[in-house]
Amino acid sequence: MGEVPDRSAQLATARVEFVANGNSAPCDLPNHVAASWRRSASYGVSPDEVCPDYWTDLDFGSRLVRCAQPVIEQLVDQLSDIPLGVALTDDRARLLSRRDSDSWIGRRLDRVYFAQGFGYAEGTVGTNGVGTVLEFGDSVHIVGAEHFVDSLQSFACAGAPVRNPFTGRVEGVLDVSCLSRHSTPVMHSLVRSAAQRIENNLLLDRNQTQQALFEAYSRTDAHGRQAVLAVGRRTVMANSAIQALLDPADLDAVQDHVRFMMFRRATVDNGIELPSGRRVRLRGSTVQVGTELAGMVSVVSVFREAASSPTTGRALSSQRVVGAPRSRDEESRCPAWREAASTVDIAVRAADPVLVLGEQGSGRLTVLTDVHRLVHAGGQVVVLEASAVDAAPAEAIARLTEPVTEPTLCVLRDVDQLSARTVEALAAAVPESGDGLRTLAATASGTIAEHAAHERLLSMFNASATVPALRHRRVDLPMLARSLLSDLAARRDVRLSDEALRLLGGYSWPGNVRQLKQALSEALARRPVGVVEAHDLPAFCQSTPRSALRPVDETERDMIIAALRESGGNRVATATALGIARSTLYRKIRQYGITA
Ligand SMILES: Nc1ncnc2c1ncn2[C@@H]1O[C@H](COP(=O)(O)OP(=O)(O)OP(=O)(O)O)[C@@H](O)[C@H]1O
C-alpha cells in the first residue's frame, strides 16, 4: 500500500518551495517532519545529494549489534514479501549493520550510502528515518518527499530508538527502509516492537553477566567468614566482612586495583599496600559469560607479618618496602601504580632489563627515571627516542653498548614504534647479559605483543611493569595535581580550589598525566598566583565524551562550554546564542559529557 498520490504531489511541491525560499510547508505535514526540515536547512544540508560521513572506528561486534542480530533476522523474515533493508545504527546514527531482503534493494541503498560505516545524522543527511529519530527522541516514519534530500525521495524509512533498559539512554536506532511505493504503516509498528525486543535482549544479556557475577560472589561468600569483593563493569558487591575489615578509602583502593587487574589477568594473587598503610593480600578470579567479562570476585586478607610471610611469593616481593622508591611513588595511593613502581625498583636494583607498558603520557619514563635516581643517586640516565633510533640505529647501538663506569639507565622509548629493521639490528647487537652497572629499559604501549617482529627484542627483558592510565588511578589525582603545580610554578603560592579539583577528578584524561600537566599549565597562564578556580581550567576538563572526538567535535564542544559559561549555565540562552535548537544543545551536552 503506497501513499495517496495527491498527498505525495502536494508534499513534493511543499518541499520544493521550502527548499527554495524557506517557507513552512502548507500541507498537513507532521510537526516532527516540519521541525526536521527547519533543522536540516539550518544545518546547511545540501537538498540535492546525500553526502554522509564515513567512520572507520565503529564497533561492529558491540553488545548492541549482538543483541539486535536475531531480532533483525526475524524482522526481515516477517517482511520478506517487500524488498527492504533493516539497519541498526549507534547513538550517533552511524550504521553498524544492515540486512537486506534481496540484493536489488541492497544496491539501491548502497547507492545512497545507507551502508555499514556511513553516518545518517540529520545534520549531514537531513530528514531521514535514523537521524530524525535521534533528534526527535521517538520513532518516525519518513515517506518519500518527507525526506529533505532529493536523492532519498524514492525511499520510505521507519525508525525507532533502542534504549538502554537500565538508564533509558538511546543506544541506537533500528530502521526499516524500502521504496516509498512499497511502504506500509505496519512497518512503523513492526520496527517499534522490534526495537523493544532488542531492548529486552539487552536486559537479558546484562542480567546474564550480572547474574553470573552475583552467583560467583555468593559461592565465595558462602565459604566461611572471608572478606569478599566482587567488581563488575558497573556493579560492586562487598560483604559485611570486607566492610568491617577495610575503611572506605582502603576499600576504594582495592576496588580500583581489581578493576585494573580484571581486564589484564584471569587470576590475581597480589600483595597491595593501601592508603591507610595496611598491607593486604588479594586473590581473585575473573568471571566470564561466553567471551564477555562479567567481573572479578576476590578475597582480601590482611598480611599480619608481611615481611616474613613465606607463602606469598611474588605478592610479597612486590611489597618490598626496603628500597621502594620515595617521593612521588611513595606518595601514590594507587595499588596498581605501586606494584609497577615496585617491579621497576626490583629490576633497577638487580640491573635486570625491564619493559614498562602503559598508555602514552601515563608516566612510564617518569617511573623509570625516578626509581633509578632514588636507587643510584648520581647515576646517569640515557633516553633514546624511537624516531632517533630509527634514524641512526648504529649510534643508538653504540650508546647501548659503550662501557659505563657508573650505574646507568638506558631507556629505549616507545619500542613498539621502531621499524622491524631497527629492532633486528638492536636485538643482534645488544648483549643478553648486562655488566651489572647498566639497566636496559624500554617503554611501550600495551599492544606490543601483537607486533611479531619485536619478539626477539622483547625476549631480552626479564621483567615488565604496567603503569595504569590516569583514569585508573583517580585516587592519586590530588597528589599528582599538587606535584605538577609545584613543578610548574616553583616558589609560587598556587593551589587548586575544591571545585577545580572536583572537575579534574571527573575528567577521563585520555592523554594521562601529560594532559593533566598541560591543563594545569594552561590554568596557570590564566591564574599565575593564588587559588586556581574551575573556570581557570581548559574547557575540555568540563566534559567526558562517550567516545573519541574528532578535532571538529572538540571545537564544537569548546564553543558550547564557552557559551554555557557566558550564560551562567542557562540552557535556553546558550541555545539561542549558538543558534541551535534546545533539543540539539541537550543532545550535544550528553554526547560530549559536558558537566559545566
Ligand atoms: N608522578 C608524576 N609527577 C609529576 N609529573 C609527572 C608524573 N608522572 C608523569 N609526569 C609528567 O607527565 C609527562 C608524561 O610522563 P612520561 O614522559 O613519563 O610519560 P610516558 O608514559 O613515558 O609517555 P610519553 O612517551 O608520551 O612521554 C611528563 O611531562 C612527566 O614529567
The ligand as a Tripos MOL2 file, in Angstrom:
@<TRIPOS>MOLECULE
LIG
   31    33     1     0     0
SMALL
NO_CHARGES

@<TRIPOS>ATOM
      1 N1         54.2890   11.3430   39.1080 N.pl3     1 LIG1
      2 C1         54.4960   12.4020   38.3430 C.ar      1 LIG1
      3 N2         54.7260   13.6110   38.9060 N.ar      1 LIG1
      4 C2         54.9560   14.6910   38.1370 C.ar      1 LIG1
      5 N3         54.9510   14.6660   36.7800 N.ar      1 LIG1
      6 C3         54.7360   13.5020   36.1830 C.ar      1 LIG1
      7 C4         54.5000   12.3040   36.9210 C.ar      1 LIG1
      8 N4         54.2740   11.2980   36.0350 N.ar      1 LIG1
      9 C5         54.3810   11.8390   34.8080 C.ar      1 LIG1
     10 N5         54.6730   13.1570   34.9010 N.ar      1 LIG1
     11 C6         54.8520   14.0910   33.7760 C.3       1 LIG1
     12 O1         53.9210   13.7400   32.7560 O.3       1 LIG1
     13 C7         54.5290   13.7750   31.4770 C.3       1 LIG1
     14 C8         54.4620   12.3940   30.8350 C.3       1 LIG1
     15 O2         55.2210   11.4970   31.6000 O.3       1 LIG1
     16 P1         56.1950   10.4340   30.8990 P.3       1 LIG1
     17 O3         57.0540   11.0860   29.8600 O.co2     1 LIG1
     18 O4         56.8670    9.6810   31.9810 O.co2     1 LIG1
     19 O5         55.1080    9.5430   30.1820 O.3       1 LIG1
     20 P2         55.2660    8.2780   29.2260 P.3       1 LIG1
     21 O6         54.3230    7.2620   29.7290 O.co2     1 LIG1
     22 O7         56.7080    7.9040   29.1230 O.co2     1 LIG1
     23 O8         54.6530    8.7600   27.8820 O.3       1 LIG1
     24 P3         55.2880    9.5780   26.6790 P.3       1 LIG1
     25 O9         56.1440    8.6040   25.9350 O.co2     1 LIG1
     26 O10        54.0880   10.0550   25.9280 O.co2     1 LIG1
     27 O11        56.0770   10.7160   27.2910 O.co2     1 LIG1
     28 C9         55.9610   14.2480   31.6910 C.3       1 LIG1
     29 O12        55.9980   15.6440   31.4640 O.3       1 LIG1
     30 C10        56.2250   13.9460   33.1600 C.3       1 LIG1
     31 O13        57.1210   14.8750   33.6920 O.3       1 LIG1
@<TRIPOS>BOND
     1     1     2 1
     2     2     3 ar
     3     2     7 ar
     4     3     4 ar
     5     4     5 ar
     6     5     6 ar
     7     6     7 ar
     8     6    10 ar
     9     7     8 ar
    10     8     9 ar
    11     9    10 ar
    12    10    11 1
    13    11    12 1
    14    11    30 1
    15    12    13 1
    16    13    14 1
    17    13    28 1
    18    14    15 1
    19    15    16 1
    20    16    17 2
    21    16    18 1
    22    16    19 1
    23    19    20 1
    24    20    21 2
    25    20    22 1
    26    20    23 1
    27    23    24 1
    28    24    25 2
    29    24    26 1
    30    24    27 1
    31    28    29 1
    32    28    30 1
    33    30    31 1
@<TRIPOS>SUBSTRUCTURE
     1 LIG1         1 GROUP 0 **** ****
